């Protein structure tokens, strides 16, 4: 990392070269993003308990399905957040957008964690949770564009892949933290206490770092108004939004099938919840580590190869991996499958969050990435866990999630072939 430099804001020289972010500024983007993903995705990892709390129907399958449907509700607001905060990031600045998304995510998380159960307040409980999920989705939809734009613009030219890869790595950090919380609470509390209040405590503990994250974000340098370090080819933003959605959907479906593994292990493989939570820990750890590896590969070999070849591998190995898990269900197999698929997806996922924002000019970057990412994730990520639960039920085939992830990877490969190589272009 490079040493600190004076920050740039709108009133300073617009022809100044892009700043190199100090460690604290990169930490602000990364820590805030990790916290927001922890808050948003913890819902999926505790879906079984949340379903019983807010949707106490007679069938455990229907309770889980309703819980996952509300998980998907959070994705409906993500395109709106991508547009609103993307435009704000491209006009007002990256820093202001990132401060506001963090505040809104905190409010949404409090809404989920503090809402009384259905048994206490009846129908108001699931309605409040749906509203809180919409607030969370709106905030997270607005997080990706400005934070990725900031990391790319504040990086040295030959380290943009590494800097931007921390966006995806921070998602892994959020998942890892959620998994550790789930394991810890599961071992200490047991099923009854987890259902009564344990899952709520896991949400609230994540909010303890909000003051620090806000402090760091307030001190971030502003990169919007810095001059690009060189000429860039002109590209039609609308065309590349469509291509980017295709690129993003492959990683999105694979990622949310990965985050479904804990629920899959409990509901389909009938594993104990504490053992199943090992899948979340593996997913988070390997996403964190291999995202950084993917960033380094982007800088050395280029964006396009790092995008494409791991996605091809994912298309080839996901079904056999699920077949192995179904044939030999156990903690070791669960961890091996979750780790391997997470590592492959992290390589191409990190490359996506480098290559896609680099395609857009600085004045369209936050909104271009934000809209493409939010639409791709909303349509495909928001429906993945609901859809694969339904597919397993109606087909009686536990391999159904793998076939769905493989089909998404094939579509993404086609879109990746249309992406330009941007490693040697100016930011």
Long-range contacts (C-beta under 8 A, 24 or more apart in sequence): 1-26, 2-156, 5-221, 6-221, 7-219, 7-220, 7-221, 7-222, 8-221, 8-222, 8-223, 8-225, 8-226, 9-93, 9-222, 9-225, 10-93, 10-222, 10-224, 10-225, 12-225, 14-225, 14-226, 14-227, 15-227, 16-225, 16-226, 16-227, 17-226, 17-227, 17-229, 18-153, 18-154, 18-223, 18-226, 18-227, 18-228, 18-229, 18-427, 19-154, 19-221, 19-223, 19-226, 20-154, 20-155, 20-156, 21-150, 21-151, 21-154, 21-155, 21-163, 21-220, 21-221, 21-223, 22-221, 24-216, 24-219, 25-154, 25-216, 25-219, 25-220, 25-221, 26-151, 26-154, 26-163, 26-166, 27-216, 28-98, 28-213, 28-216, 28-217, 28-219, 28-220, 29-98, 29-147, 29-150, 29-151, 29-166, 29-167, 29-170, 29-217, 29-220, 30-166, 30-167, 30-169, 30-170, 30-173, 31-170, 31-209, 31-212, 31-213, 31-216, 32-98, 32-101, 32-102, 32-143, 32-147, 32-213, 32-216, 32-217, 33-143, 33-147, 33-167, 33-170, 33-171, 33-174, 34-170, 34-171, 34-173, 34-174, 34-177, 35-102, 35-105, 35-174, 35-206, 35-209, 35-210, 35-213, 36-101, 36-102, 36-105, 36-139, 36-140, 36-143, 36-174, 37-140, 37-170, 37-171, 37-173, 37-174, 37-175, 38-173, 38-174, 38-175, 38-177, 38-178, 38-206, 39-105, 39-106, 39-108, 39-109, 39-136, 39-174, 39-203, 39-206, 39-207, 40-74, 40-105, 40-136, 40-137, 40-140, 41-174, 41-175, 41-178, 41-259, 42-178, 42-181, 42-202, 42-203, 42-206, 43-70, 43-71, 43-74, 43-112, 43-133, 44-68, 44-71, 44-256, 44-259, 44-260, 44-262, 44-263, 44-385, 45-178, 45-179, 45-182, 45-259, 45-262, 45-263, 45-277, 45-280, 46-182, 46-199, 46-202, 47-71, 47-263, 47-385, 48-263, 48-266, 48-267, 48-273, 49-194, 49-195, 49-198, 49-199, 50-112, 50-129, 50-199, 52-195, 53-117, 53-118, 53-125, 53-195, 53-199, 54-115, 54-117, 54-118, 54-125, 54-126, 54-129, 55-118, 55-126, 56-118, 56-119, 60-267, 61-267, 61-393, 64-263, 64-267, 64-389, 65-386, 65-389, 65-390, 66-126, 68-263, 68-385, 68-386, 68-389, 69-386, 70-126, 70-129, 70-130, 70-133, 71-133, 71-382, 71-385, 71-386, 72-382, 72-383, 72-385, 72-386, 73-130, 73-133, 73-134, 73-137, 73-382, 74-133, 74-134, 74-136, 74-137, 74-140, 74-382, 75-137, 75-377, 75-378, 75-379, 75-381, 75-382, 75-383, 76-134, 76-137, 76-378, 76-382, 77-134, 77-135, 77-137, 77-138, 77-141, 78-137, 78-138, 78-140, 78-141, 78-374, 78-375, 78-377, 78-378, 78-382, 79-141, 79-371, 79-374, 79-375, 79-378, 80-138, 80-141, 80-374, 81-137, 81-138, 81-139, 81-140, 81-141, 81-142, 81-143, 81-370, 81-374, 82-141, 82-142, 82-144, 82-145, 82-367, 82-370, 82-371, 82-372, 82-373, 82-374, 82-375, 83-367, 83-370, 83-371, 83-374, 84-138, 84-142, 85-141, 85-142, 85-143, 85-145, 85-146, 85-366, 85-370, 86-142, 86-145, 86-146, 86-366, 86-367, 86-368, 86-369, 86-370, 86-371, 87-366, 87-367, 88-142, 88-146, 88-366, 89-142, 89-145, 89-146, 89-149, 89-224, 89-366, 89-367, 89-370, 90-224, 90-363, 90-364, 90-365, 90-366, 90-367, 93-222, 93-224, 93-225, 94-146, 94-147, 94-149, 94-150, 94-153, 94-220, 94-222, 94-223, 94-224, 94-366, 95-150, 95-217, 95-218, 95-220, 95-221, 95-222, 97-142, 97-145, 97-146, 97-366, 98-143, 98-146, 98-147, 98-150, 98-217, 98-220, 99-214, 99-217, 99-218, 100-142, 101-139, 101-140, 101-142, 101-143, 101-146, 102-139, 102-210, 102-213, 102-214, 102-217, 103-214, 104-135, 104-136, 104-138, 104-139, 105-135, 105-136, 105-139, 105-140, 105-143, 106-207, 106-210, 107-135, 108-132, 108-133, 108-134, 108-135, 108-136, 108-138, 108-139, 109-136, 109-203, 109-206, 109-207, 110-207, 111-135, 112-136, 112-203, 113-200, 113-203, 113-204, 114-200, 137-378, 141-370, 141-373, 141-374, 141-377, 141-378, 142-370, 144-353, 144-369, 144-370, 144-373, 144-374, 145-357, 145-365, 145-366, 145-367, 145-368, 145-369, 145-370, 145-371, 145-373, 146-366, 146-370, 148-353, 148-356, 148-357, 148-366, 148-369, 149-223, 149-224, 149-357, 149-362, 149-365, 149-366, 149-369, 150-220, 150-223, 152-354, 152-357, 152-358, 152-365, 152-427, 153-223, 153-224, 153-226, 153-362, 153-365, 153-427, 154-221, 154-223, 155-427, 157-229, 157-426, 157-427, 158-299, 159-299, 160-298, 160-299, 160-354, 160-358, 160-427, 161-294, 161-295, 161-296, 161-297, 161-298, 161-299, 161-303, 161-306, 161-350, 161-351, 161-354, 161-423, 162-292, 162-295, 162-296, 162-298, 162-299, 163-295, 164-295, 164-298, 164-350, 164-353, 164-354, 164-357, 165-291, 165-292, 165-294, 165-295, 165-296, 165-298, 165-350, 165-353, 165-354, 166-291, 166-292, 166-295, 167-350, 167-353, 168-287, 168-291, 168-294, 168-346, 168-349, 168-350, 168-352, 168-353, 169-287, 169-288, 169-289, 169-291, 169-292, 169-295, 169-346, 169-350, 171-287, 171-291, 172-283, 172-284, 172-285, 172-286, 172-287, 172-288, 172-289, 172-291, 172-342, 172-346, 173-284, 173-288, 174-284, 175-259, 175-280, 175-283, 175-284, 175-287, 176-280, 176-281, 176-283, 176-284, 176-285, 176-287, 176-288, 177-206, 177-284, 178-202, 178-206, 178-280, 178-284, 179-262, 179-277, 179-278, 179-279, 179-280, 179-281, 179-282, 179-283, 179-284, 180-281, 180-284, 181-205, 181-206, 182-262, 182-273, 182-277, 182-280, 183-274, 183-277, 183-278, 183-280, 183-281, 186-273, 186-274, 186-277, 187-274, 191-273, 194-273, 224-362, 228-362, 228-426, 228-427, 229-426, 229-427, 230-425, 230-426, 231-426, 232-361, 232-425, 232-426, 233-420, 233-425, 234-361, 235-359, 235-360, 235-361, 235-420, 237-360, 237-361, 237-364, 237-368, 240-356, 240-359, 240-360, 240-368, 240-372, 241-368, 241-371, 241-372, 243-415, 243-418, 243-419, 244-356, 244-359, 244-368, 244-369, 244-372, 244-373, 244-376, 244-415, 245-372, 245-375, 245-376, 245-415, 246-376, 246-411, 246-412, 246-414, 246-415, 246-416, 246-418, 247-307, 247-352, 247-355, 247-356, 247-376, 247-412, 247-415, 247-416, 247-419, 248-352, 248-356, 248-372, 248-373, 248-376, 248-377, 248-412, 249-376, 249-379, 249-380, 249-408, 249-411, 249-412, 250-311, 250-314, 250-348, 250-408, 250-409, 250-411, 250-412, 250-413, 250-415, 251-311, 251-345, 251-348, 251-349, 251-352, 251-412, 252-376, 252-377, 252-380, 252-381, 252-384, 252-408, 253-380, 253-381, 253-384, 253-404, 253-405, 253-408, 253-409, 254-314, 254-318, 254-341, 254-345, 254-405, 254-408, 254-409, 255-345, 255-349, 255-381, 256-380, 256-381, 256-384, 256-385, 257-318, 257-341, 257-384, 257-388, 257-401, 257-402, 257-404, 257-405, 258-283, 258-287, 258-338, 258-341, 258-342, 258-345, 259-283, 259-385, 260-384, 260-385, 260-388, 260-389, 260-401, 261-334, 261-337, 261-338, 263-385, 263-389, 264-388, 264-401, 265-329, 265-334, 267-389, 268-392, 268-398, 269-325, 269-326, 269-329, 269-334, 269-398, 270-329, 271-329, 271-330, 271-331, 271-334, 275-331, 275-334, 276-334, 278-331, 278-334, 278-335, 278-338, 279-334, 279-335, 279-338, 282-334, 282-335, 282-338, 282-339, 282-342, 283-338, 283-339, 283-342, 285-339, 286-338, 286-339, 286-340, 286-342, 286-343, 286-346, 287-342, 287-343, 287-345, 287-346, 287-349, 288-346, 289-343, 289-346, 290-342, 290-343, 290-344, 290-346, 290-347, 290-350, 291-346, 291-347, 291-349, 291-350, 292-350, 293-346, 293-347, 293-350, 294-346, 294-347, 294-348, 294-349, 294-350, 294-351, 295-350, 295-351, 295-354, 297-347, 297-351, 298-350, 298-351, 298-354, 298-355, 298-423, 299-423, 302-421, 302-423, 303-351, 303-354, 303-355, 303-358, 303-419, 303-421, 303-422, 303-423, 304-355, 304-416, 304-419, 304-420, 304-421, 306-347, 306-348, 306-350, 306-351, 307-348, 307-351, 307-352, 307-355, 307-416, 307-419, 308-348, 308-413, 308-416, 308-417, 310-344, 310-345, 310-347, 310-348, 310-351, 311-348, 311-409, 311-412, 311-413, 311-416, 312-409, 312-413, 313-344, 314-341, 314-344, 314-345, 314-348, 314-405, 314-406, 314-409, 315-406, 315-409, 315-410, 315-413, 317-341, 317-344, 318-402, 318-405, 318-406, 318-409, 319-399, 319-402, 319-403, 319-406, 321-402, 322-398, 322-399, 322-401, 322-402, 323-399, 323-402, 326-398, 326-399, 355-419, 355-422, 358-422, 358-425, 358-427, 359-419, 359-420, 359-422, 362-427, 380-408
